[in-house]
Amino acid sequence: MTPTIREVPMSSPAPIRVADHVARALSTGTPVVALESTIFTHGLPRPRNVEVALEGEEIIRAAGAVPATIGVHHGTPVVGLSNDEIRELGDDDAADKASIRELAIGAVTKRNAGTTIAATAFLARAAGIDVFATGGLGGVHHGADKTFDESADLIAMSRTSIVLISSGAKAILDIAATLERFETLSVPVIGYRTNRYPGFYVVDSGHPVNARVDSPADIATVLTTQRALGLPSGVLVANPVPEAEQLDPTELDGVIEAAWAAAEKDHIGGQASTPYLLDYIRRATEGRSLDANVALYRNNIRLACEVAAALVGAAPADRGA
């Protein structure tokens, strides 16, 4: 059944639409977890893309929380896509990839789009959602000192008061530079039950985190304290892929090197580079990278549900607007 959608006016000409089940959960203090849509519009192959998207929602429901998958449907940002809308976006060959700068353009193009982490975080907070689960986030690309190629996810996290649970920046990125940028932008990066920053497909990227927490309640406390201090940034939680489901780190290093060489040969750059490189890795590992991606995504969703529940238990004044 397609849920009823309500419109929430924003300062831009186009409204966002919030599904009734999401608005009702937020108004009654039920835990809500936001999910992005580029994972099934651009990140995973068919038909597994839609299967994973719907499975993620079911994991949230089974934990007693409410899922809010976010995307752009016919030009309108939606917080709480219906199953039919998820299937439509997942099957749309022409679906765009929308970061924050593309959201208003949809009011003219009326096209479907998967929302990136930056756009998803922005829309989630506009609806009043505190917790967002994803797989890997964007960051600084190799060679960014010349190309200035870094993800809008970084800036968005410095401006958006939300808990983002991921398994590290995507493996194709410059992890050291990404962590330096988060430090410059005053975004706390905390390891969940780890002192090491995860490497997306692998448990350890080779870099430390400067803070660690060991419970969902601790994560909730970091966010509420950030808000009490008047700090604008979100909280980035680094949650490693389960060790039994990681890729072999040595194999991954070689595959990533080959993927970059292929991208350079095919003149791939900009927003097209991430899906190209991840697809190359998937094929080179005979699908094992995809299995690891799905495993870490499920793991992040489960933790997000626990954090959302902990935040609902906090005082309303602490939860923020």
Phi, psi and omega in degrees: 000135178278122182290152174294142182246138175245151180265137176244111182298144175233179182288336178279163182299327183271134176278167163259156177249130179246123180299144181304322182294330177285313180299320180295317179297317180295322182286338182257003179078020176279138180301136178233137178237125177275144176231145179273171182245345178296340178297329179252349174269329185227346189263326186241148179284157175282149358271005185293336182302309181289322178302315181293320180299314181288326177296319179301319177296320180293324176300319180294315180297319181296335179272002179085015178249178182242127179279146174226085176285131189245134178197183178248118182248115181051042175091350183252126175297134183234130174253101184107057177301142174284167177302319179296322179291323176299315179296319180297312179295320182292337181259001186271106179297334184264006182300135178278173173246112188253115166267189184300320185293338181271351187299314182290333181296331179300335178297338179262314185283331183060028183266157171284151177204144168275139180267135176288178177300317181300310182292321180295316179298316179300312182290323178299313180292327177299329179271350179097018180271140185258340189228139186221127179250137177217188176266276175238150182256168177283169181192212182270127179278155175299137182083011183294342177295341177252323186264344186059028184273098173220152187287146173293346177303325182297309180295319181300319180291336177283347185241356189239117184278084183212152171273122176248119180255118180220173178254039180097172174290155181303144190298340183279356188265170174276098188293317180300314180293324179297316179294324176297320180293320177298323177296314180299323182275002178061037175263117178292130177245111185240136178278136176267108182057032177207151174257005183243145177280124183291158183249041177065271181286346183232159185293323189231122179280351185097003182236145179275162165255156183264004176210152181223143171230158185234009178208153174301326179298323177296320178298316178300320180296321178298315180295312182295327177289320174307313182292320179297329178280352182078020180277136186276343190280162174275185180240120181263115180259123180263108186244106187296150170302142175307132189303323182292345184246010178282162171281162174292120186300321181294317178299317183298319180303315180293320180294319180296319178300317179292324180296317179295321178297320179294320180296320179295319179296323182269005177058046179264133179204180178064214183295340181284343187292318184298306179298326179297310183294318180294324177293321177299315180297319179301314181291321182292332179262011179054040175089353182292330176293325177295318178299318178295320179300314180293321180297316181289328178295313177301316181298320179291323178296318180298316178295321179301321178298319180292321179292318178299320178294320179295322180290324176296330178283348178285163179296141181307324181295331180284336187285343178081171181286000000 
